[in-house]
């Protein structure tokens, strides 16, 4: 599923923070001009002025990837327009944004929205609205536009494996009880295996890694090579 920001500023500046010690190299294809070396990995990235006076923050938490819209005083939240493409369906139900894929449903919780001044937060009620062409916007109750506003949805389900070994995820699915599975390639020791599973140790140049999570995504049931 792809999300496009309709009417966004194509000249936005990207600011990265909290760099991890590791670097990443992308040596792909036969054209050295397209190779990238010593690329940084960061815990937080901000797209500044994605819309006038509106920044988009992307950051990692213990539960996975999150994003916030941060509106400077006077910025208009109605400018935020996100177009979803590739899903089987897109709907709003019980104040949650739900879209369907081949592998099941993905939910974004009701946005937590608040103003903040001098460290004091005031909650602002916000809901999703679906317009034509699968464009999602936010509708907010009245608030003090002279204060900074944060719109904070939460994606469900997204997580990290906790692997210290290089690995790439290639597939995901679910079972009749709603348990979640992901699978991919692992090429070293350091995968977060659990006791009593199929294979405890790295066995070759290319191994498969499989993880199973409970339906809420908060607990790992098993992980195996």
N, C-alpha and C positions, 0 to 999 in steps of 0.2 A: 504494500500500500504506500502510495506516494502522497505527500502533503505539500502543496505549493502555497506560497504567501501572495495572494492576489493584490496587485497594486503596490508591492513592496519596493523599497529603495534598492535599486540594483548596484549602488555605489556604497553600500554599507561597509563600515570598518569592523573587522573581527579582532577581538581582544581575547587572548588566552591567559589563564592564570593557573597556578599550582601545577607546575610541570613535574611529571614523574621522572625518576632518574634514568629510565630506559629510553633509548632512541629506536626509531623504526626506519628500515630501509625498504624502498619499493623498487626492485630491479626487475621490471616486467617489460617484455617485448624486446625488439632488436634496435630500438632507437634510443641511444644514451641521453639525448636531449629531453626525453620524457621520464627518465629515471629520477627518483628522489631519494636522497640519503640524509641521515641524521634528522629525520622528522621527529618532532616532539610529540609526546602524549601528555594531555592535560586533564586535570580533574574538572575544570570549568572553562567554558568558552562563552563569550558574550558577543552577539551581533548588535552593534551600536546603531541606533536610529534605523532599525528595520522598517519602521514607519516613523513619521515625524514625532519626535519625542518619546518613542517607544523602543526599548531594547528587548532582545530575546536572549535569555540566559539558558544554556544547556549545561547540566552538571551531573556528576555521578554521586549516588548515595548508596547505602548498604542494600537498598531494595532495587537498585538499577538506575536507569537514566531518567532524569526529570527535566522539565522545562518550565520557565516562568516568563511571563511578559511583565516588564517593569516600565511603568508609565510615569514620566516626569510630570510635574504640575502643569496643568493645562492641556495635556495630550488627550486625544479623543479615542477611547477604546473601540468605537465603531469602525475605526480604520483597519482593525485587525480582521482579516478575511482569509480563512484557510480552506483551500479546495482539496478534497480527498479524491484520489483516483486509484483504480485497481481493485477496490473491495467488491464483494458480492452484494452487500447492502450497507447502508449508513442510516442510523436512526438515533433518536433521543428518547430514552426510556428511564423513568424514575430519576430524572435530572442527570443521567449518565449518557455519555456519547458512546455508542456501540457500533462497531463495524465488523462485518463478517468476511472471513477468508476461507480458503480451501481447508485450512487446519482448525477452524473454529472461530469463536468470537474474541475480539479484543475490546476492552472497555477503557474509557477515560473517565475518571470520577468527576462528580460535580466540582467545578473549580472553587478552590478556596481563594477568596478575594479580600484584600484589606488595604487600608491606607496606613501610613506610618509617618510619624513626626516625633522627633526627639526620642526614638525608641519605643513609643507607645503605638500599639496597633489597634485599629478600629475595623471590625469586620464589615464587609459590604456584600450584600447578597448578589450573586451572579449566576446566570444560567446560560446554557448553550441555545443557539438558534440556528436552524438549518434553512438556508435559502435555496434558490434554484441552482442547478449545476453542482449540487453537493458542496456548497460553500457554507462553512461553519463560522458563525460570529458569536459574540458575547453580548448579552443584555444585562445591564447592571442597574440596581436601585440607585437613587440619588446619593451622592457623596460629595465631600469637599474637594473640588477639583484643584484647589490650591495645594493639596498634599500629594506626595508620591503614592501611586497605586500599584499593587502587585496582583496579577492574576496567575494562579498557581493550580493548574490541573495536575492529575496524577495518572500515569499510564499503568494499566494492569493487564497483562503480566509481563515484566521485563526484569532480568536479573543477570548477575555474573556467576560464573562457575566457581571462581576462587582458585583456578588452576594457575600454578607457577610454570607449567609446561606450555610451549607454543601449541595452540590448537585453533581450529577453524570450525565453526558450526555450519552445517549444511542442511539440516532437516529438523523439523519439530512436528509434534502431533500430540494427541490426547486420547484417553481411553473412555470407556462408558461411565466411569466414576468421576471423570473430570481431572484425573491426574495428568500432569504435563511431562512430556519427554522432549529431550533435545539430543542430537547426535552430530558427530563430526570427526575430524581427524586430529590425532595427537601425535607429536613426534619426539617426546622426551619423558623422562621421569618428572613427577611433580603434579600429576593429575589428582584431584581431590577424591580418591577412591574411599569407599566405606567398607567396614568389616563384613566378611561373609559373602562378598559378591563374586562374580564370575572370574575376574582376573585382577589381581592386586598390583601387578608390576608391569612396566613397559616391556614389551616383548620383541620389538623389531623397529625397523626404520619408519614404518607407518602403522600406527594402531588406530582403532576406532574408539572414541570415547562416547559413552551413553550416560545421561543423567535422568533421574525421575524425581519430580517434585509433587508435593501435595497440591490439591486444586487451588488453594489461595496463593501458591507460589512462595510461601514463607518458610517452608521446611523441605530440605532435601531428603528424599527417601533412600536413594542409593546413587552411587556413581561408580562406574567400572571402566577399565580398559576393555 
